Amino acid sequence: MSPGIGMPELLVVLVLALVVVGPQQLPVMMRKVGQMMAQARAMAKDFQNSFEEIGRETELSELRREIEALKDANPINQIHGELDKAARGAQDDDIRALKLKHAEKGQAEGGDAQSEKPAALDVRKPESATPESDAQADAAASGDAAEPIEPAPARPVDEIKGR
């Protein structure tokens, strides 16, 4: 047996309402009961919609996090970063080679430059230097141990870079 309201129970409730409220107030009361039921349904629907909206926002935020994680794990970005490092290292090597050429020219023109103690070569590391480029710079700057390195001529680094 189902515990629902059947036709006999509904007839009993209607007769009781007719007796208690009266035939003139019964349509007004039924209208108010209908309005209250509609308000209750609307509130329940709003409540359910708000939970669904919260669920959608949560799913969207999770998807955004997953997309960001995929962007960060992109191997193309890693390769691009490595290529940028290599390009900066090659540019630094070219600058050092130009400085060494100018130093050698100054040494050939100076005449008694062999007798003087070599001054520190102005090799400034860029702010984004890596340990690999430091090792290359040290190897390029040292050259042969037998030949002393003369100071760079008074030509600024910006002129060498072409700025």
DSSP file (Angstrom, degrees, kcal/mol; ACC not computed):
  #  RESIDUE AA STRUCTURE BP1 BP2  ACC     N-H-->O    O-->H-N    N-H-->O    O-->H-N    TCO  KAPPA ALPHA  PHI   PSI    X-CA   Y-CA   Z-CA
    1    1 A M              0   0    0      0, 0.0     0, 0.0     0, 0.0     0, 0.0   0.000 360.0 360.0 360.0 137.6    0.0    0.0    0.0
    2    2 A S        -     0   0    0      1,-0.1     2,-1.6     2,-0.0     0, 0.0  -0.767 360.0-132.7 -94.1 136.8    1.3    3.4   -0.9
    3    3 A P        +     0   0    0      0, 0.0     2,-0.2     0, 0.0    -1,-0.1  -0.284  64.7 123.4 -84.0  54.5    1.0    6.1    1.8
    4    4 A G  S    S-     0   0    0     -2,-1.6     2,-0.7     1,-0.0    -2,-0.0  -0.501  70.8 -94.5-106.2 176.0   -0.5    8.7   -0.6
    5    5 A I        -     0   0    0     -2,-0.2     2,-0.1     4,-0.1    -1,-0.0  -0.838  46.4-172.5 -94.6 120.0   -3.7   10.7   -0.6
    6    6 A G     >  -     0   0    0     -2,-0.7     4,-1.9     1,-0.0     5,-0.1  -0.251  41.5 -82.4 -98.4-170.7   -6.4    9.0   -2.6
    7    7 A M  H  > S+     0   0    0      1,-0.2     4,-2.0     2,-0.2     5,-0.2   0.892 125.0  50.9 -65.5 -42.3   -9.8   10.1   -3.7
    8    8 A P  H  > S+     0   0    0      0, 0.0     4,-1.8     0, 0.0    -1,-0.2   0.922 111.6  47.6 -64.5 -40.6  -11.6    9.3   -0.4
    9    9 A E  H  > S+     0   0    0      1,-0.2     4,-2.1     2,-0.2    -2,-0.2   0.886 110.6  52.6 -65.6 -37.6   -9.1   11.3    1.7
   10   10 A L  H  X S+     0   0    0     -4,-1.9     4,-2.2     1,-0.2    -1,-0.2   0.887 107.6  51.2 -65.6 -39.4   -9.2   14.2   -0.7
   11   11 A L  H  X S+     0   0    0     -4,-2.0     4,-2.2     2,-0.2    -1,-0.2   0.888 109.2  51.0 -63.7 -39.3  -13.0   14.4   -0.3
   12   12 A V  H  X S+     0   0    0     -4,-1.8     4,-2.3     2,-0.2    -2,-0.2   0.914 110.3  48.9 -65.1 -42.5  -12.8   14.3    3.5
   13   13 A V  H  X S+     0   0    0     -4,-2.1     4,-2.4     1,-0.2    -2,-0.2   0.902 111.9  49.1 -65.2 -41.1  -10.3   17.3    3.4
   14   14 A L  H  X S+     0   0    0     -4,-2.2     4,-2.2     2,-0.2    -1,-0.2   0.896 111.3  48.6 -66.2 -40.6  -12.5   19.3    1.1
   15   15 A V  H  X S+     0   0    0     -4,-2.2     4,-2.1     2,-0.2    -2,-0.2   0.920 112.4  49.1 -65.0 -42.9  -15.6   18.7    3.2
   16   16 A L  H  X S+     0   0    0     -4,-2.3     4,-3.0     2,-0.2     5,-0.3   0.924 111.7  48.6 -62.2 -44.8  -13.7   19.7    6.3
   17   17 A A  H  X>S+     0   0    0     -4,-2.4     4,-2.5     1,-0.2     5,-0.8   0.885 111.2  51.1 -62.5 -39.0  -12.3   22.9    4.6
   18   18 A L  H  X5S+     0   0    0     -4,-2.2     4,-0.8     3,-0.2    -1,-0.2   0.885 114.4  43.1 -65.0 -39.2  -15.9   23.8    3.4
   19   19 A V  H  <5S+     0   0    0     -4,-2.1    -2,-0.2    -5,-0.2    -1,-0.2   0.927 120.4  40.1 -72.9 -45.0  -17.3   23.4    6.9
   20   20 A V  H  <5S+     0   0    0     -4,-3.0    -2,-0.2    -5,-0.2    -3,-0.2   0.942 128.6  27.4 -73.1 -47.8  -14.4   25.2    8.8
   21   21 A V  H  <5S-     0   0    0     -4,-2.5     4,-0.3    -5,-0.3    -3,-0.2   0.871 105.0-127.9 -86.6 -39.2  -13.8   28.1    6.3
   22   22 A G     X< -     0   0    0     -5,-0.8     4,-1.2    -4,-0.8    -3,-0.1  -0.130  25.3 -82.5 103.7 155.9  -17.2   28.4    4.8
   23   23 A P  T  4 S+     0   0    0      0, 0.0    -1,-0.1     0, 0.0    -4,-0.1   0.770 124.7  50.8 -69.1 -25.1  -18.3   28.5    1.1
   24   24 A Q  T  4 S+     0   0    0      1,-0.2     4,-0.4     2,-0.1    -2,-0.1   0.872 115.2  39.8 -80.1 -36.2  -17.6   32.2    0.6
   25   25 A Q  T  > S+     0   0    0     -4,-0.3     4,-2.5     1,-0.2     5,-0.2   0.578  94.3  85.5 -88.9 -10.2  -14.0   32.1    2.0
   26   26 A L  H  X S+     0   0    0     -4,-1.2     4,-2.4     1,-0.2     5,-0.2   0.909  89.3  47.5 -61.9 -45.2  -13.0   28.8    0.4
   27   27 A P  H  > S+     0   0    0      0, 0.0     4,-2.0     0, 0.0    -1,-0.2   0.894 113.3  49.5 -63.9 -36.6  -11.9   30.2   -3.0
   28   28 A V  H  > S+     0   0    0     -4,-0.4     4,-2.2     2,-0.2    -2,-0.2   0.928 112.8  46.9 -64.6 -45.0   -9.8   33.0   -1.3
   29   29 A M  H  X S+     0   0    0     -4,-2.5     4,-2.5     1,-0.2    -1,-0.2   0.910 111.6  50.5 -64.4 -41.4   -8.1   30.4    0.9
   30   30 A M  H  X S+     0   0    0     -4,-2.4     4,-2.3     1,-0.2    -1,-0.2   0.884 109.5  51.7 -64.5 -37.7   -7.4   28.1   -2.0
   31   31 A R  H  X S+     0   0    0     -4,-2.0     4,-2.3     2,-0.2    -1,-0.2   0.921 111.2  47.1 -63.3 -44.5   -5.9   31.0   -4.0
   32   32 A K  H  X S+     0   0    0     -4,-2.2     4,-2.5     2,-0.2    -2,-0.2   0.894 111.2  51.0 -65.3 -40.2   -3.6   31.9   -1.0
   33   33 A V  H  X S+     0   0    0     -4,-2.5     4,-2.2     1,-0.2    -1,-0.2   0.918 110.7  49.6 -63.2 -41.3   -2.6   28.2   -0.6
   34   34 A G  H  X S+     0   0    0     -4,-2.3     4,-2.2     2,-0.2    -2,-0.2   0.894 110.8  49.5 -63.1 -41.0   -1.8   28.1   -4.3
   35   35 A Q  H  X S+     0   0    0     -4,-2.3     4,-2.4     2,-0.2    -2,-0.2   0.908 110.8  49.6 -64.8 -41.8    0.3   31.3   -4.1
   36   36 A M  H  X S+     0   0    0     -4,-2.5     4,-2.4     1,-0.2    -2,-0.2   0.892 110.8  50.0 -64.5 -38.5    2.2   30.0   -1.1
   37   37 A M  H  X S+     0   0    0     -4,-2.2     4,-2.4     2,-0.2    -1,-0.2   0.895 110.5  50.0 -66.0 -39.0    2.9   26.7   -3.0
   38   38 A A  H  X S+     0   0    0     -4,-2.2     4,-2.4     2,-0.2    -2,-0.2   0.909 111.2  48.7 -65.2 -41.2    4.1   28.7   -6.0
   39   39 A Q  H  X S+     0   0    0     -4,-2.4     4,-2.6     2,-0.2    -2,-0.2   0.912 111.0  50.6 -63.5 -41.8    6.5   30.7   -3.8
   40   40 A A  H  X S+     0   0    0     -4,-2.4     4,-2.2     1,-0.2    -2,-0.2   0.912 111.7  47.5 -63.2 -42.2    7.8   27.6   -2.1
   41   41 A R  H  X S+     0   0    0     -4,-2.4     4,-2.4     2,-0.2    -1,-0.2   0.907 111.7  50.5 -65.1 -41.2    8.5   26.0   -5.5
   42   42 A A  H  X S+     0   0    0     -4,-2.4     4,-2.5     2,-0.2    -2,-0.2   0.909 111.0  48.7 -63.6 -42.1   10.2   29.2   -6.8
   43   43 A M  H  X S+     0   0    0     -4,-2.6     4,-2.4     2,-0.2    -1,-0.2   0.911 111.8  49.1 -64.4 -40.8   12.4   29.3   -3.7
   44   44 A A  H  X S+     0   0    0     -4,-2.2     4,-2.3     2,-0.2    -2,-0.2   0.896 111.7  49.3 -64.6 -39.8   13.3   25.6   -4.1
   45   45 A K  H  X S+     0   0    0     -4,-2.4     4,-2.7     2,-0.2    -2,-0.2   0.910 111.4  48.7 -66.6 -42.0   14.2   26.2   -7.8
   46   46 A D  H  X S+     0   0    0     -4,-2.5     4,-2.4     2,-0.2    -2,-0.2   0.911 111.5  50.5 -61.9 -42.8   16.4   29.3   -6.9
   47   47 A F  H  X S+     0   0    0     -4,-2.4     4,-1.7     1,-0.2    -2,-0.2   0.922 112.6  46.0 -61.0 -45.4   18.1   27.2   -4.2
   48   48 A Q  H  X S+     0   0    0     -4,-2.3     4,-2.2     1,-0.2    -2,-0.2   0.904 111.8  51.6 -65.6 -42.0   18.8   24.4   -6.7
   49   49 A N  H  X S+     0   0    0     -4,-2.7     4,-2.4     1,-0.2    -2,-0.2   0.875 106.9  53.7 -63.5 -37.4   20.0   26.8   -9.4
   50   50 A S  H  X S+     0   0    0     -4,-2.4     4,-2.2     2,-0.2    -1,-0.2   0.905 109.2  48.3 -65.7 -39.2   22.4   28.5   -7.0
   51   51 A F  H  X S+     0   0    0     -4,-1.7     4,-2.1     2,-0.2    -2,-0.2   0.898 111.6  49.9 -66.0 -39.0   23.9   25.1   -6.2
   52   52 A E  H  X S+     0   0    0     -4,-2.2     4,-2.2     2,-0.2    -2,-0.2   0.893 110.4  50.6 -65.2 -38.5   24.2   24.3   -9.9
   53   53 A E  H  X S+     0   0    0     -4,-2.4     4,-2.5     2,-0.2    -2,-0.2   0.906 109.2  50.3 -65.6 -41.8   25.9   27.6  -10.6
   54   54 A I  H  X S+     0   0    0     -4,-2.2     4,-2.2     1,-0.2    -1,-0.2   0.906 110.5  50.9 -61.8 -40.5   28.4   27.0   -7.8
   55   55 A G  H  X S+     0   0    0     -4,-2.1     4,-2.3     2,-0.2    -2,-0.2   0.904 110.0  49.0 -63.6 -41.6   29.1   23.6   -9.3
   56   56 A R  H  X S+     0   0    0     -4,-2.2     4,-2.6     2,-0.2    -2,-0.2   0.910 110.8  50.3 -65.1 -41.7   29.7   25.1  -12.8
   57   57 A E  H  X S+     0   0    0     -4,-2.5     4,-2.5     2,-0.2    -1,-0.2   0.896 110.4  50.3 -63.0 -39.2   32.0   27.8  -11.3
   58   58 A T  H  X S+     0   0    0     -4,-2.2     4,-2.2     2,-0.2    -1,-0.2   0.922 111.0  48.4 -64.5 -43.6   34.0   25.1   -9.5
   59   59 A E  H  X S+     0   0    0     -4,-2.3     4,-2.5     1,-0.2    -2,-0.2   0.908 111.5  50.5 -62.7 -41.3   34.3   23.1  -12.7
   60   60 A L  H  X S+     0   0    0     -4,-2.6     4,-2.6     2,-0.2    -2,-0.2   0.910 109.9  49.4 -63.9 -41.8   35.4   26.1  -14.7
   61   61 A S  H  X S+     0   0    0     -4,-2.5     4,-2.2     2,-0.2    -1,-0.2   0.896 111.3  49.8 -65.9 -37.5   38.1   27.0  -12.1
   62   62 A E  H  X S+     0   0    0     -4,-2.2     4,-2.3     2,-0.2    -2,-0.2   0.914 111.1  49.4 -65.1 -41.6   39.3   23.4  -12.2
   63   63 A L  H  X S+     0   0    0     -4,-2.5     4,-2.5     2,-0.2    -2,-0.2   0.899 109.4  51.9 -63.8 -39.9   39.5   23.5  -16.0
   64   64 A R  H  X S+     0   0    0     -4,-2.6     4,-2.6     2,-0.2    -1,-0.2   0.920 109.8  49.3 -61.9 -42.7   41.3   26.8  -15.9
   65   65 A R  H  X S+     0   0    0     -4,-2.2     4,-2.3     1,-0.2    -2,-0.2   0.910 111.4  49.2 -63.0 -41.3   43.9   25.3  -13.5
   66   66 A E  H  X S+     0   0    0     -4,-2.3     4,-2.2     2,-0.2    -1,-0.2   0.904 110.9  49.8 -64.7 -40.4   44.3   22.3  -15.8
   67   67 A I  H  X S+     0   0    0     -4,-2.5     4,-2.4     2,-0.2    -2,-0.2   0.920 111.0  49.2 -64.0 -43.7   44.8   24.6  -18.8
   68   68 A E  H  X S+     0   0    0     -4,-2.6     4,-2.5     1,-0.2    -1,-0.2   0.895 110.0  52.0 -62.2 -39.6   47.4   26.6  -17.0
   69   69 A A  H  X S+     0   0    0     -4,-2.3     4,-1.8     1,-0.2    -1,-0.2   0.899 110.3  48.4 -64.2 -39.2   49.2   23.4  -16.0
   70   70 A L  H  < S+     0   0    0     -4,-2.2    -2,-0.2     2,-0.2    -1,-0.2   0.889 110.8  50.8 -67.2 -38.4   49.2   22.3  -19.6
   71   71 A K  H >< S+     0   0    0     -4,-2.4     3,-1.2     1,-0.2    -2,-0.2   0.913 111.5  47.8 -64.2 -41.3   50.6   25.7  -20.7
   72   72 A D  H 3< S+     0   0    0     -4,-2.5    -1,-0.2     1,-0.3    -2,-0.2   0.841 111.1  50.8 -68.6 -32.5   53.3   25.5  -18.2
   73   73 A A  T 3< S+     0   0    0     -4,-1.8    -1,-0.3    -5,-0.2    -2,-0.2   0.289  78.8 130.3 -88.1  11.1   54.3   22.0  -19.1
   74   74 A N    X>  -     0   0    0     -3,-1.2     4,-1.2     1,-0.2     3,-0.5  -0.522  49.7-154.2 -69.0 118.4   54.5   22.9  -22.8
   75   75 A P  H 3> S+     0   0    0      0, 0.0     4,-2.5     0, 0.0     5,-0.2   0.765  91.5  64.9 -67.0 -23.4   57.8   21.5  -24.2
   76   76 A I  H 3> S+     0   0    0      1,-0.2     4,-2.6     2,-0.2     5,-0.2   0.908 100.7  50.3 -65.5 -39.7   57.8   24.2  -26.9
   77   77 A N  H <> S+     0   0    0     -3,-0.5     4,-2.1     2,-0.2    -1,-0.2   0.892 110.5  50.0 -63.9 -38.3   58.1   26.9  -24.3
   78   78 A Q  H  X S+     0   0    0     -4,-1.2     4,-2.1     2,-0.2    -2,-0.2   0.920 111.9  47.1 -65.3 -43.2   61.0   25.0  -22.7
   79   79 A I  H  X S+     0   0    0     -4,-2.5     4,-2.5     1,-0.2    -2,-0.2   0.912 110.2  53.3 -64.3 -41.9   62.8   24.7  -26.0
   80   80 A H  H  X S+     0   0    0     -4,-2.6     4,-2.2     1,-0.2    -1,-0.2   0.908 108.7  50.0 -59.7 -42.1   62.2   28.4  -26.8
   81   81 A G  H  X S+     0   0    0     -4,-2.1     4,-2.1     2,-0.2    -1,-0.2   0.901 110.4  49.5 -63.2 -41.4   63.8   29.3  -23.4
   82   82 A E  H  X S+     0   0    0     -4,-2.1     4,-2.3     1,-0.2    -2,-0.2   0.894 110.1  50.9 -65.5 -39.5   66.8   27.1  -24.2
   83   83 A L  H  X S+     0   0    0     -4,-2.5     4,-2.4     2,-0.2    -2,-0.2   0.890 108.4  52.2 -65.7 -38.1   67.2   28.7  -27.6
   84   84 A D  H  X S+     0   0    0     -4,-2.2     4,-2.4     2,-0.2    -2,-0.2   0.916 109.4  49.8 -62.5 -42.1   67.0   32.2  -26.0
   85   85 A K  H  X S+     0   0    0     -4,-2.1     4,-2.3     1,-0.2    -2,-0.2   0.920 111.5  48.6 -61.9 -43.1   69.8   31.2  -23.6
   86   86 A A  H  X S+     0   0    0     -4,-2.3     4,-2.4     2,-0.2    -1,-0.2   0.893 110.6  51.0 -65.3 -39.1   71.9   29.9  -26.4
   87   87 A A  H  X S+     0   0    0     -4,-2.4     4,-2.3     2,-0.2    -1,-0.2   0.913 110.6  48.6 -65.3 -42.1   71.4   33.1  -28.5
   88   88 A R  H  X S+     0   0    0     -4,-2.4     4,-2.4     1,-0.2    -1,-0.2   0.903 111.3  50.9 -63.6 -39.6   72.4   35.3  -25.6
   89   89 A G  H  X S+     0   0    0     -4,-2.3     4,-2.3     2,-0.2    -2,-0.2   0.905 110.3  48.7 -63.9 -41.5   75.5   33.1  -25.0
   90   90 A A  H  X S+     0   0    0     -4,-2.4     4,-2.2     2,-0.2    -1,-0.2   0.898 111.4  50.0 -65.4 -39.9   76.5   33.4  -28.7
   91   91 A Q  H  X S+     0   0    0     -4,-2.3     4,-2.1     2,-0.2    -2,-0.2   0.912 110.7  49.7 -64.9 -41.4   76.0   37.2  -28.6
   92   92 A D  H  X S+     0   0    0     -4,-2.4     4,-2.4     1,-0.2    -2,-0.2   0.895 109.5  51.8 -63.4 -39.3   78.1   37.4  -25.5
   93   93 A D  H  X S+     0   0    0     -4,-2.3     4,-2.4     1,-0.2    -2,-0.2   0.900 108.3  51.3 -64.3 -39.9   80.8   35.3  -27.2
   94   94 A D  H  X S+     0   0    0     -4,-2.2     4,-2.2     2,-0.2    -1,-0.2   0.909 110.2  49.3 -62.7 -41.5   80.8   37.7  -30.2
   95   95 A I  H  X S+     0   0    0     -4,-2.1     4,-2.2     2,-0.2    -2,-0.2   0.918 111.3  49.0 -64.5 -42.9   81.2   40.7  -27.9
   96   96 A R  H  X S+     0   0    0     -4,-2.4     4,-2.5     1,-0.2    -1,-0.2   0.896 109.8  52.1 -63.9 -39.1   84.1   39.0  -26.1
   97   97 A A  H  X S+     0   0    0     -4,-2.4     4,-2.3     1,-0.2    -1,-0.2   0.908 109.3  49.7 -64.4 -40.9   85.8   38.2  -29.4
   98   98 A L  H  X S+     0   0    0     -4,-2.2     4,-2.4     2,-0.2    -1,-0.2   0.904 110.5  50.3 -63.0 -40.6   85.5   41.8  -30.5
   99   99 A K  H  X S+     0   0    0     -4,-2.2     4,-2.3     1,-0.2    -2,-0.2   0.911 110.0  50.0 -63.8 -41.2   87.0   43.0  -27.3
  100  100 A L  H  X S+     0   0    0     -4,-2.5     4,-2.4     2,-0.2    -1,-0.2   0.898 109.8  50.9 -65.5 -38.7   89.9   40.5  -27.6
  101  101 A K  H  X S+     0   0    0     -4,-2.3     4,-2.3     2,-0.2    -2,-0.2   0.928 111.6  47.4 -62.9 -43.8   90.6   41.7  -31.2
  102  102 A H  H  X S+     0   0    0     -4,-2.4     4,-2.2     1,-0.2    -1,-0.2   0.870 111.1  51.8 -65.8 -34.9   90.6   45.3  -30.1
  103  103 A A  H  X S+     0   0    0     -4,-2.3     4,-2.0     2,-0.2    -1,-0.2   0.903 109.6  49.4 -67.0 -39.6   92.9   44.4  -27.2
  104  104 A E  H  X S+     0   0    0     -4,-2.4     4,-2.4     2,-0.2    -2,-0.2   0.889 110.2  50.9 -67.1 -38.3   95.3   42.7  -29.6
  105  105 A K  H  X S+     0   0    0     -4,-2.3     4,-2.1     1,-0.2    -2,-0.2   0.918 110.8  48.9 -62.8 -42.5   95.3   45.7  -31.9
  106  106 A G  H  X S+     0   0    0     -4,-2.2     4,-1.8     1,-0.2    -2,-0.2   0.857 110.6  51.5 -64.5 -34.8   96.1   47.9  -29.0
  107  107 A Q  H  X S+     0   0    0     -4,-2.0     4,-1.1     2,-0.2     6,-0.4   0.902 110.0  48.3 -68.8 -41.5   98.9   45.6  -28.0
  108  108 A A  H  < S+     0   0    0     -4,-2.4    -2,-0.2     1,-0.2    -1,-0.2   0.861 116.8  42.8 -68.0 -34.6  100.4   45.6  -31.5
  109  109 A E  H  < S+     0   0    0     -4,-2.1    -1,-0.2    -5,-0.2    -2,-0.2   0.770 105.3  65.0 -80.2 -26.5  100.2   49.4  -31.6
  110  110 A G  H  < S-     0   0    0     -4,-1.8     2,-2.0    -5,-0.2    -2,-0.2   0.806  75.0-168.0 -72.5 -31.6  101.5   49.9  -28.0
  111  111 A G  S >< S+     0   0    0     -4,-1.1     3,-0.6     1,-0.2    -1,-0.2  -0.474  80.0  46.1  79.9 -71.0  105.0   48.5  -28.5
  112  112 A D  G >> S+     0   0    0     -2,-2.0     3,-0.7     1,-0.2     4,-0.7   0.111  77.8 109.5 -93.0  22.9  106.0   48.2  -24.9
  113  113 A A  G 34  +     0   0    0     -6,-0.4     3,-0.3     1,-0.2    -1,-0.2   0.742  67.1  67.8 -69.6 -22.6  102.7   46.6  -23.8
  114  114 A Q  G <4 S+     0   0    0     -3,-0.6    -1,-0.2     1,-0.2    -2,-0.1   0.833  98.7  50.4 -66.8 -30.9  104.6   43.3  -23.2
  115  115 A S  T <4 S+     0   0    0     -3,-0.7    -1,-0.2     2,-0.1    -2,-0.2   0.744  95.3  85.9 -81.3 -22.7  106.5   44.7  -20.3
  116  116 A E  S  < S-     0   0    0     -4,-0.7     3,-0.0    -3,-0.3    -3,-0.0  -0.430  88.9-106.0 -78.8 153.6  103.4   46.1  -18.5
  117  117 A K        -     0   0    0     -2,-0.1     2,-0.1     1,-0.1    -1,-0.1  -0.637  43.9-109.3 -75.1 130.2  101.3   44.0  -16.1
  118  118 A P        -     0   0    0      0, 0.0    32,-0.2     0, 0.0     2,-0.1  -0.385  31.2-139.0 -66.6 134.9   98.0   43.2  -17.9
  119  119 A A        -     0   0    0      1,-0.1     2,-0.2    -2,-0.1    30,-0.1  -0.422  36.1 -77.4 -85.6 167.0   95.1   45.0  -16.4
  120  120 A A        -     0   0    0     -2,-0.1     2,-0.3     1,-0.1    32,-0.2  -0.460  46.2-123.8 -68.5 130.6   91.7   43.4  -15.9
  121  121 A L        -     0   0    0     -2,-0.2     2,-2.1    30,-0.1    -1,-0.1  -0.593  24.4-118.3 -75.1 133.2   89.7   43.0  -19.1
  122  122 A D        +     0   0    0     -2,-0.3     2,-0.8   -23,-0.1    -1,-0.1  -0.503  51.5 157.7 -78.2  82.4   86.3   44.7  -18.8
  123  123 A V        -     0   0    0     -2,-2.1     2,-0.5   -24,-0.0    -2,-0.0  -0.893  19.8-169.9-108.9 102.1   84.1   41.7  -19.3
  124  124 A R        -     0   0    0     -2,-0.8    -2,-0.0     1,-0.0     0, 0.0  -0.782  16.7-133.8 -95.4 133.8   80.8   42.4  -17.7
  125  125 A K        -     0   0    0     -2,-0.5     2,-0.0     1,-0.1     9,-0.0  -0.656  22.6-118.1 -83.7 138.3   78.4   39.6  -17.3
  126  126 A P    >   -     0   0    0      0, 0.0     3,-1.6     0, 0.0    -1,-0.1  -0.357  27.2-110.9 -68.8 159.7   74.8   40.3  -18.4
  127  127 A E  T 3  S+     0   0    0      1,-0.3    -2,-0.0    -2,-0.0     0, 0.0   0.766 117.6  52.5 -63.9 -25.5   72.2   40.0  -15.7
  128  128 A S  T 3  S+     0   0    0      2,-0.0    -1,-0.3   -40,-0.0   -40,-0.1   0.052  79.7 143.5 -99.8  26.3   70.7   36.9  -17.3
  129  129 A A    <   -     0   0    0     -3,-1.6    -4,-0.0     4,-0.1   -44,-0.0  -0.362  36.5-149.7 -68.8 145.4   74.1   35.0  -17.5
  130  130 A T     >  -     0   0    0    -45,-0.1     4,-1.9     1,-0.1     5,-0.1  -0.696  27.7-108.0-109.3 164.3   74.0   31.2  -17.0
  131  131 A P  H  > S+     0   0    0      0, 0.0     4,-2.0     0, 0.0     5,-0.1   0.855 119.6  55.3 -60.9 -33.2   76.7   29.0  -15.5
  132  132 A E  H  > S+     0   0    0      1,-0.2     4,-2.0     2,-0.2     5,-0.2   0.923 108.4  46.6 -66.1 -42.4   77.4   27.6  -19.0
  133  133 A S  H  > S+     0   0    0      1,-0.2     4,-2.3     2,-0.2    -1,-0.2   0.827 108.9  56.8 -70.2 -28.8   78.0   31.0  -20.5
  134  134 A D  H  X S+     0   0    0     -4,-1.9     4,-2.4     2,-0.2    -1,-0.2   0.915 107.5  47.8 -64.1 -42.3   80.2   31.9  -17.5
  135  135 A A  H  X S+     0   0    0     -4,-2.0     4,-2.1     1,-0.2    -2,-0.2   0.901 112.8  48.5 -65.7 -40.0   82.4   28.9  -18.3
  136  136 A Q  H  X S+     0   0    0     -4,-2.0     4,-2.6     2,-0.2    -1,-0.2   0.892 111.0  50.7 -65.8 -38.6   82.5   29.8  -22.0
  137  137 A A  H  X S+     0   0    0     -4,-2.3     4,-2.7     2,-0.2    -2,-0.2   0.901 110.0  49.4 -66.4 -40.4   83.4   33.4  -21.1
  138  138 A D  H  X S+     0   0    0     -4,-2.4     4,-2.0     2,-0.2    -1,-0.2   0.906 112.9  47.4 -64.9 -40.1   86.2   32.3  -18.8
  139  139 A A  H  X S+     0   0    0     -4,-2.1     4,-1.5     1,-0.2    -2,-0.2   0.908 115.5  44.8 -67.2 -41.0   87.6   30.0  -21.5
  140  140 A A  H  < S+     0   0    0     -4,-2.6    -2,-0.2     1,-0.2    -1,-0.2   0.874 114.9  48.2 -70.5 -36.7   87.4   32.7  -24.1
  141  141 A A  H  < S+     0   0    0     -4,-2.7    -1,-0.2    -5,-0.2    -2,-0.2   0.829 108.7  53.3 -74.0 -31.6   88.9   35.4  -21.9
  142  142 A S  H  < S+     0   0    0     -4,-2.0    -1,-0.2    -5,-0.2    -2,-0.2   0.898  75.4 162.1 -74.1 -38.5   91.8   33.2  -20.7
  143  143 A G     <  -     0   0    0     -4,-1.5     2,-0.3    -5,-0.2    -1,-0.1  -0.282  62.9  -6.1  57.0-140.0   93.0   32.4  -24.3
  144  144 A D        -     0   0    0      1,-0.1     3,-0.3     4,-0.1     0, 0.0  -0.653  63.8-139.1 -82.9 143.8   96.6   31.1  -24.1
  145  145 A A  S    S+     0   0    0     -2,-0.3    -1,-0.1     1,-0.2    -2,-0.1   0.743 100.1  60.0 -73.9 -21.8   98.3   31.3  -20.7
  146  146 A A  S    S+     0   0    0      2,-0.1    -1,-0.2     1,-0.0    -3,-0.1   0.801  93.4  71.1 -77.9 -28.4  101.6   32.5  -22.4
  147  147 A E  S    S-     0   0    0     -3,-0.3     2,-0.1     1,-0.0    -3,-0.0  -0.776  80.6-135.0 -93.5 124.8  100.1   35.6  -24.0
  148  148 A P        -     0   0    0      0, 0.0     2,-0.5     0, 0.0    -2,-0.1  -0.472  17.7-125.8 -74.3 150.2   99.2   38.4  -21.6
  149  149 A I        -     0   0    0     -2,-0.1   -30,-0.1   -30,-0.1     3,-0.1  -0.849  21.5-147.5 -99.7 127.3   95.9   40.1  -22.1
  150  150 A E        -     0   0    0     -2,-0.5   -43,-0.1   -32,-0.2   -47,-0.1  -0.531  29.5 -90.3 -89.6 158.0   96.0   43.9  -22.5
  151  151 A P        -     0   0    0      0, 0.0   -30,-0.1     0, 0.0    -1,-0.1  -0.319  49.4 -98.2 -65.9 152.1   93.2   46.2  -21.4
  152  152 A A        -     0   0    0    -32,-0.2   -49,-0.1     1,-0.1   -52,-0.1  -0.369  44.7-101.4 -67.7 148.0   90.5   47.0  -23.8
  153  153 A P        -     0   0    0      0, 0.0     2,-0.1     0, 0.0    -1,-0.1  -0.104  44.8 -89.1 -63.1 172.8   90.8   50.3  -25.7
  154  154 A A  S    S+     0   0    0     -3,-0.1    -2,-0.0     2,-0.0     0, 0.0   0.161  88.5 123.2 -74.4  22.2   88.8   53.2  -24.5
  155  155 A R        -     0   0    0     -2,-0.1     5,-0.1     1,-0.1   -53,-0.0  -0.751  64.0-122.5 -87.0 123.9   85.9   52.2  -26.9
  156  156 A P    >>  -     0   0    0      0, 0.0     4,-1.3     0, 0.0     3,-0.6  -0.243  12.9-120.5 -70.0 156.2   82.7   51.7  -24.9
  157  157 A V  H 3> S+     0   0    0      1,-0.2     4,-2.4     2,-0.2     5,-0.2   0.841 111.0  61.7 -63.4 -35.4   80.8   48.4  -25.0
  158  158 A D  H 3>>S+     0   0    0      1,-0.2     5,-2.6     2,-0.2     4,-0.9   0.853 102.0  52.0 -62.6 -33.4   77.7   50.1  -26.4
  159  159 A E  H <45S+     0   0    0     -3,-0.6    -1,-0.2     3,-0.2    -2,-0.2   0.877 108.9  50.1 -69.5 -36.4   79.7   51.1  -29.5
  160  160 A I  H  <5S+     0   0    0     -4,-1.3    -2,-0.2     1,-0.2    -1,-0.2   0.902 110.2  49.9 -67.7 -40.6   80.8   47.5  -30.0
  161  161 A K  H  <5S-     0   0    0     -4,-2.4    -1,-0.2     1,-0.0    -2,-0.2   0.686 116.1-117.1 -72.5 -16.5   77.3   46.2  -29.7
  162  162 A G  T  <5       0   0    0     -4,-0.9    -3,-0.2    -5,-0.2    -2,-0.1   0.800 360.0 360.0  87.5  30.6   76.1   48.8  -32.2
  163  163 A R      <       0   0    0     -5,-2.6    -4,-0.2    -6,-0.1    -5,-0.1   0.445 360.0 360.0 -89.5 360.0   73.8   50.8  -30.0
